Amino acid sequence: MSNATSASPAPPRRSKLVIGVLASCGIAVSLMQTLVVPLLPEFPRLLDTTRANAAWLVTATLVAGAVCAPVLGRLGDMYGKRRMLLVALATMSLGSALGAVSDEFIAVLVGRVLQGAAIGVVPLGISIMRDELPEDRVGSGIALMSATLGIGGAVGLPVTGLVAENLNWHWLFAGATVFGIGEILLVRLVVPESSLRSGGRFDFVGALGLSAALTCLLLAISKGNDWGWTSGLVLGLLAAAAALFVLWGYYELRVAAPLVDLRVSARPTVLLTNIASVLVGLAMFAGFMVGAQIMQAPEGTGYGFGMSLVVTGLVLLPIGGAMGVFSPVSAQISRRRGPRTTLILGGAVLTLGNLAGSLLHDPLPLVVFNLTVVAIGGALSYGALPTLIMQAVPPTETAAANSLNSLARSIGTSSCSAIVVALTTGSVVQISGVNYPSLFAYSWVFTVAGGAALLAAVIAAATPTARRYVPVTAQVATAIGRSR
């Protein structure tokens, strides 16, 4: 139960400012996910480490984000969403500063873990919008905040590529530090603290159990190709994850104040939306992962365009722009037709974009157009997902519920990464003594992504129409009134 009533909605001008600041925070933390991608081939030399160790600079960020997002969400529901938002941004800034001043692999790895822990900013921002914005601003604000996960990744590639090619790599982390500190100041000046609190005690056992289970699962998914999918380590991690999830669920159903209310999460609308989120994350991320590779591959591969990293980023900028433009469109469709309709439409657009990408590989404008269609489908879908979730959960659990939904999308993107690596290393062509993924491999990447998007649209169609959450006590009161 909330221990305070919600504050009055912010006035229109203030609302735009709040949305802008929170969206910029979302872009900041999503940038952290792709910050080191252009430098991965160079990090073994720069940090005096192995290629396998360098890959952990991405894997560790992914795992940290998945583990910390639901924890930050629950703490936000209990102690204040703005407060936890500031904690997450401070953690990101600290990790960035650590990477900016160190040449040691372990120190940079710790910095990347701290950067990844801040991904909870996105679900926290969504929940603040629900609590504080006027009714007519909530939908567009939430859609934009949700889309920042894709916008940041798309915009980040040309920015990080430009810095990586022209400046010392430490400037990437130094810039992220300044960006993070600036966001902290803006949040303190502009964003109000939500007065909705769930209260209660924090479920430390549940947090540890979920963290352990997610770590085992995501390590197995992200490192399966390196360690071997049939290796004892990967199979052991998957078995451990399954056992830990069962034990964690058993405990969460019996504790008075659980980290995640599984009874709420098991409602058809919430459960099916989270399943669809996994598939949407997979379907959208495929284009992000392989688009840059296709642009940079030599023309001799039969599909590549031989572009530099910076030019590639500039060519792919329409992806980020499309997500920014279509996130308010997602909100408008949801307001008029309902978020379920928006999710079905988004899944259909994702399907078309990915299947077109599997068949049409030339000329360049057509390839960019297909990737942009995928981004549009992602924007429509990402904007609808949190709205579906929030209409089915109590206001005091919005941050935790959105964090769980964000986690579902993270599982989808990490699964996409494993699928892409498996397919692109399983079929290669050799150009000037260098192995590149074959055209057949990329066609299958887009085919799998299109299939996932189609399944997400089908699940969305089967999802019960979400209505605003009505507490059980209110339902009982209504029933008593009718009986009289």
C-alpha positions in Angstrom: 0.0 0.0 0.0 1.2 3.5 -0.7 2.1 5.5 2.3 1.4 8.8 0.5 -0.8 10.1 -2.1 0.5 11.1 -5.5 1.6 14.7 -6.1 -0.3 16.9 -8.4 0.6 16.4 -12.0 3.2 18.8 -13.4 2.1 21.7 -15.6 2.5 21.2 -19.4 5.8 23.2 -19.8 7.3 21.5 -16.8 6.1 18.1 -18.1 8.0 18.6 -21.3 11.1 19.4 -19.3 10.7 16.3 -17.1 10.2 14.1 -20.2 13.3 15.6 -21.9 15.5 15.1 -18.9 14.4 11.6 -18.2 14.8 10.7 -21.9 18.3 12.1 -21.9 19.1 9.9 -18.9 17.8 6.9 -20.8 20.0 7.7 -23.8 23.0 8.1 -21.5 22.6 4.7 -19.9 21.9 3.0 -23.3 25.0 4.6 -24.7 26.9 2.6 -22.0 25.8 -0.6 -23.6 27.7 0.1 -26.9 30.4 2.4 -25.6 33.3 -0.1 -26.1 32.0 -2.0 -29.1 34.2 -0.2 -31.7 37.2 -0.8 -29.5 36.8 -4.5 -28.8 39.3 -5.6 -31.5 41.9 -3.2 -30.0 41.4 -3.9 -26.3 43.6 -7.0 -26.1 46.5 -4.7 -27.1 45.4 -1.6 -25.2 44.8 -3.4 -21.9 47.4 -6.2 -22.3 44.8 -9.0 -22.1 43.4 -11.8 -24.2 40.6 -11.5 -26.7 38.4 -13.7 -24.5 38.9 -11.4 -21.6 38.2 -8.3 -23.7 34.8 -9.8 -24.6 33.9 -9.6 -20.9 33.8 -5.8 -21.2 30.5 -6.3 -23.0 29.3 -9.4 -21.2 29.9 -8.0 -17.7 27.9 -4.9 -18.5 25.0 -7.0 -19.8 24.9 -9.2 -16.7 25.2 -6.2 -14.3 22.3 -4.5 -15.9 20.1 -7.5 -15.8 20.8 -8.2 -12.2 20.6 -4.6 -10.9 17.5 -3.4 -12.9 14.9 -5.4 -10.8 16.7 -4.5 -7.6 16.7 -0.8 -8.3 13.1 -1.0 -9.4 12.0 -2.5 -6.1 14.1 -0.1 -4.1 12.6 2.8 -6.1 9.1 1.6 -5.2 10.1 1.4 -1.5 12.3 4.5 -1.0 11.8 6.8 -3.9 12.2 6.4 -7.7 14.1 9.7 -8.1 16.4 8.8 -5.3 17.3 5.4 -7.0 17.6 7.2 -10.3 20.3 9.4 -8.9 22.0 6.4 -7.3 22.1 4.7 -10.7 23.4 7.8 -12.5 26.1 8.2 -9.8 27.1 4.6 -10.2 27.4 5.0 -14.0 29.5 8.2 -13.5 31.8 6.4 -11.0 32.3 3.5 -13.4 33.0 5.9 -16.3 35.6 7.8 -14.3 37.3 4.6 -13.3 37.7 3.7 -17.0 38.9 7.2 -17.9 41.9 7.0 -15.6 43.0 3.4 -15.8 44.9 1.2 -18.2 44.5 -1.9 -16.1 42.0 -4.5 -17.5 40.5 -5.3 -14.1 39.9 -1.7 -13.3 38.2 -1.1 -16.6 36.1 -4.2 -16.2 34.9 -3.0 -12.8 34.1 0.3 -14.4 32.0 -1.5 -17.1 30.1 -3.4 -14.4 29.3 -0.1 -12.7 28.1 1.4 -16.0 25.9 -1.6 -16.7 24.3 -1.4 -13.3 22.7 1.9 -14.3 20.3 0.4 -16.9 17.6 0.5 -14.3 17.3 4.2 -15.1 14.9 3.4 -17.9 12.2 1.6 -15.9 12.6 4.0 -13.1 12.1 7.0 -15.5 9.0 5.3 -16.9 7.5 4.9 -13.4 8.3 8.5 -12.5 6.4 9.6 -15.6 3.4 7.5 -14.6 3.4 9.1 -11.1 4.1 12.7 -12.0 2.9 13.6 -15.5 -0.6 14.7 -16.6 -2.7 12.0 -18.2 -2.3 13.4 -21.7 1.5 13.4 -21.4 2.1 10.0 -19.9 1.8 7.9 -23.0 4.1 9.9 -25.2 6.6 10.3 -22.4 6.7 6.5 -21.6 7.0 5.6 -25.3 10.0 8.0 -25.7 11.6 6.7 -22.5 11.2 3.1 -23.6 12.6 3.9 -27.1 15.8 5.4 -25.7 17.2 1.9 -25.3 17.3 1.7 -29.1 18.0 5.4 -29.8 21.1 5.4 -27.6 22.5 2.3 -29.2 22.0 3.7 -32.7 23.4 7.2 -32.0 26.2 5.7 -30.0 27.9 3.9 -32.9 28.9 7.0 -34.9 29.9 8.9 -31.8 32.0 6.2 -30.3 33.5 5.4 -33.7 34.5 9.0 -34.3 36.2 9.2 -30.9 37.9 5.8 -31.3 39.4 6.7 -34.6 40.6 10.2 -33.7 41.2 10.4 -30.0 42.6 8.3 -27.1 40.1 5.7 -26.0 40.0 7.1 -22.5 38.0 10.1 -23.8 35.1 7.8 -24.3 34.9 7.1 -20.6 35.8 10.7 -19.7 32.9 12.0 -21.9 30.6 9.5 -20.3 31.6 10.8 -16.8 30.8 14.4 -17.8 27.5 13.3 -19.3 26.6 11.4 -16.2 27.4 14.2 -13.8 25.4 16.6 -16.0 22.4 14.2 -15.9 22.6 14.1 -12.1 22.4 17.9 -11.9 19.5 18.0 -14.3 17.5 15.4 -12.4 18.1 17.2 -9.1 16.9 20.5 -10.7 13.9 19.3 -12.8 12.6 15.8 -11.8 10.3 15.7 -8.8 10.3 12.8 -6.3 7.3 10.5 -6.5 5.3 10.4 -3.3 4.0 6.9 -4.1 5.9 4.4 -1.9 5.2 0.8 -1.2 7.1 0.7 2.1 8.0 -2.6 3.7 11.4 -4.3 4.1 13.7 -5.1 1.2 13.9 -8.7 0.2 17.6 -9.3 0.4 17.3 -13.1 0.0 15.1 -12.7 -3.1 17.6 -10.2 -4.5 20.5 -12.5 -4.0 18.5 -15.5 -5.4 17.4 -13.6 -8.5 20.9 -12.2 -9.0 22.5 -15.6 -8.9 19.9 -17.2 -11.2 20.2 -14.4 -13.8 24.0 -14.4 -13.6 24.1 -18.2 -14.4 21.6 -17.8 -17.2 23.1 -14.8 -18.9 26.6 -16.1 -18.6 25.6 -19.3 -20.3 23.8 -17.4 -23.1 26.5 -14.8 -23.7 29.5 -17.2 -23.5 27.9 -20.3 -25.0 29.7 -19.8 -28.3 33.1 -19.3 -26.7 32.8 -22.1 -24.2 30.8 -24.5 -26.3 27.0 -25.1 -26.0 27.5 -28.7 -25.0 30.4 -28.0 -22.6 30.1 -29.0 -19.0 30.4 -25.4 -17.8 27.6 -24.0 -20.0 25.2 -27.0 -19.3 26.1 -26.6 -15.6 25.2 -22.9 -15.6 21.9 -23.6 -17.4 21.0 -26.3 -14.9 22.0 -24.1 -12.0 19.9 -21.2 -13.4 16.8 -23.5 -13.7 17.2 -24.8 -10.2 17.8 -21.3 -8.7 14.8 -19.9 -10.5 12.6 -22.6 -9.1 13.9 -22.1 -5.5 13.7 -18.3 -5.9 10.0 -18.6 -7.1 9.2 -20.9 -4.2 10.6 -18.4 -1.8 9.0 -15.3 -3.4 5.6 -16.8 -3.2 5.9 -17.3 0.6 7.7 -14.1 1.7 5.6 -11.2 3.0 7.2 -8.5 0.9 8.8 -10.1 -2.1 11.3 -8.5 -4.5 8.9 -9.5 -7.3 5.2 -10.2 -6.7 4.9 -13.3 -8.8 1.2 -13.4 -8.4 0.9 -10.1 -10.2 3.6 -11.1 -12.7 1.6 -14.3 -13.5 -1.4 -12.4 -14.6 -2.0 -13.2 -18.3 -1.5 -9.6 -19.4 1.8 -9.2 -17.5 3.1 -12.7 -18.3 2.3 -12.6 -22.0 3.7 -9.1 -22.4 7.0 -10.1 -20.8 7.2 -13.1 -23.1 6.5 -10.9 -26.1 9.2 -8.5 -24.8 11.9 -11.2 -25.0 10.9 -11.8 -28.6 10.8 -8.1 -29.5 14.2 -7.5 -27.9 15.6 -10.3 -30.1 13.9 -9.1 -33.3 15.0 -5.5 -32.9 18.5 -6.0 -31.7 19.4 -8.2 -34.7 19.5 -5.2 -37.0 21.7 -3.3 -34.6 24.1 -6.1 -34.3 24.6 -7.0 -38.0 23.9 -3.6 -39.7 27.3 -2.2 -38.9 29.0 -5.4 -39.8 27.3 -5.5 -43.2 28.3 -1.9 -44.0 32.0 -2.5 -43.1 32.4 -5.9 -44.8 34.3 -5.8 -48.1 32.4 -5.8 -51.3 33.9 -9.2 -52.2 31.7 -10.9 -49.7 28.7 -10.4 -52.0 26.8 -8.1 -49.5 29.3 -5.7 -47.9 29.9 -2.0 -48.8 33.5 -1.5 -47.5 32.7 1.5 -45.3 34.8 2.9 -42.4 33.4 2.8 -38.9 32.6 6.5 -38.9 30.9 6.5 -42.3 29.0 3.4 -41.2 27.7 5.2 -38.1 26.5 8.2 -40.2 24.8 5.9 -42.7 22.9 4.1 -39.9 21.8 7.3 -38.2 18.3 7.1 -39.7 17.8 4.1 -37.4 18.1 6.2 -34.3 16.1 9.0 -35.9 13.3 6.7 -36.8 13.0 5.5 -33.2 12.8 9.0 -31.9 10.2 10.0 -34.5 7.9 7.0 -34.1 7.9 6.8 -30.3 5.2 9.5 -30.0 3.4 7.8 -32.9 3.4 4.6 -30.7 1.8 6.7 -27.9 -0.9 8.1 -30.2 -1.9 4.7 -31.5 -2.0 3.3 -27.9 -4.2 6.2 -26.8 -6.7 5.7 -29.6 -6.6 1.9 -30.1 -4.9 0.6 -27.0 -1.4 -0.6 -26.4 -2.1 -4.2 -27.5 -3.0 -3.0 -31.0 0.2 -1.0 -31.0 2.3 -4.0 -30.0 0.6 -6.1 -32.7 1.4 -3.5 -35.3 4.9 -3.1 -34.1 5.5 -6.9 -34.3 4.1 -6.9 -37.8 6.4 -4.0 -38.9 9.4 -5.8 -37.3 8.5 -8.9 -39.2 8.4 -7.1 -42.5 11.6 -5.3 -41.9 13.5 -8.4 -40.9 12.2 -10.6 -43.6 13.0 -8.0 -46.2 16.5 -7.8 -44.8 16.8 -11.6 -45.3 16.0 -11.3 -49.0 17.1 -7.9 -50.2 20.9 -7.1 -49.9 21.5 -4.4 -52.5 21.5 -1.5 -53.2 22.7 0.4 -50.1 19.5 2.7 -49.8 17.3 -0.4 -49.7 19.4 -2.1 -47.0 19.3 1.1 -44.9 15.5 1.3 -45.5 15.0 -2.2 -44.3 17.0 -1.6 -41.1 15.0 1.6 -40.6 11.7 -0.3 -40.9 13.0 -2.6 -38.2 13.8 0.4 -36.0 10.2 1.7 -36.6 8.8 -1.6 -35.5 11.0 -1.6 -32.5 9.8 2.0 -31.5 6.2 1.0 -31.9 6.6 -2.1 -29.8 8.9 -0.7 -27.1 6.5 2.2 -26.6 3.5 -0.2 -26.0 5.2 -2.7 -23.7 5.5 -0.5 -20.5 2.0 0.8 -21.0 0.6 -2.7 -21.1 2.5 -3.6 -17.9 1.5 -0.5 -16.0 -2.2 -0.9 -16.8 -2.1 -4.4 -15.1 -0.1 -3.7 -11.9 -0.7 -1.5 -8.8 0.9 2.0 -8.8 3.2 1.1 -5.9 4.8 -1.7 -8.0 5.3 0.1 -11.3 9.1 0.4 -11.0 9.6 -3.2 -10.1 7.2 -4.4 -12.8 8.9 -2.2 -15.4 12.3 -3.4 -14.3 11.1 -7.0 -14.8 9.9 -6.1 -18.3 13.2 -4.4 -19.0 14.9 -7.6 -17.9 12.8 -9.6 -20.3 14.0 -7.3 -23.2 17.6 -7.8 -21.9 17.2 -11.5 -22.1 15.9 -11.1 -25.7 18.9 -9.0 -26.7 21.5 -11.3 -25.1 19.8 -14.3 -26.7 20.0 -12.4 -30.0 23.7 -11.8 -29.5 24.3 -15.6 -29.0 22.2 -16.5 -32.1 24.0 -13.9 -34.3 27.4 -15.2 -33.2 26.4 -18.8 -33.7 25.0 -18.1 -37.2 27.8 -15.8 -38.4 30.6 -18.1 -37.3 28.9 -21.2 -38.6 29.0 -20.0 -42.3 31.9 -17.9 -43.5 33.6 -16.7 -46.7 37.4 -15.9 -46.9 38.5 -12.6 -48.5 42.2 -11.8 -48.6 42.9 -14.4 -45.9 40.3 -13.0 -43.5 37.0 -14.8 -42.6 33.8 -12.9 -42.9 30.2 -14.2 -42.3 28.6 -15.4 -45.5 25.5 -13.9 -47.1 23.6 -17.1 -46.1 24.5 -16.5 -42.5 23.1 -12.9 -42.5 20.0 -14.1 -44.3 19.3 -16.6 -41.5 19.9 -13.9 -38.8 17.2 -11.8 -40.3 14.9 -14.8 -40.9 15.2 -15.8 -37.2 14.5 -12.3 -36.1 11.5 -12.0 -38.4 10.1 -15.3 -36.9 10.6 -13.9 -33.4 8.8 -10.7 -34.3 5.9 -12.6 -35.9 5.5 -14.8 -32.8 5.6 -11.6 -30.6 2.7 -10.2 -32.7 0.7 -13.5 -32.3 1.3 -13.4 -28.5 0.2 -9.8 -28.4 -3.0 -10.7 -30.2 -3.7 -13.4 -27.6 -2.9 -11.0 -24.7 -6.1 -10.0 -22.8 -7.0 -6.3 -23.2 -5.3 -4.5 -20.3 -7.3 -2.2 -18.2 -6.1 0.2 -15.5 -5.2 -1.7 -12.3 -8.0 -1.8 -9.8 -7.0 -2.8 -6.2 -8.8 -5.8 -4.8 -10.4 -3.7 -2.0 -11.9 -1.4 -4.6 -13.2 -4.5 -6.5 -14.8 -5.8 -3.3 -16.4 -2.4 -2.5 -17.8 -2.2 -6.0 -19.3 -5.6 -5.7 -20.9 -4.8 -2.3 -22.3 -1.6 -3.7 -23.9 -3.5 -6.6 -25.3 -6.2 -4.3 -27.2 -3.4 -2.4 
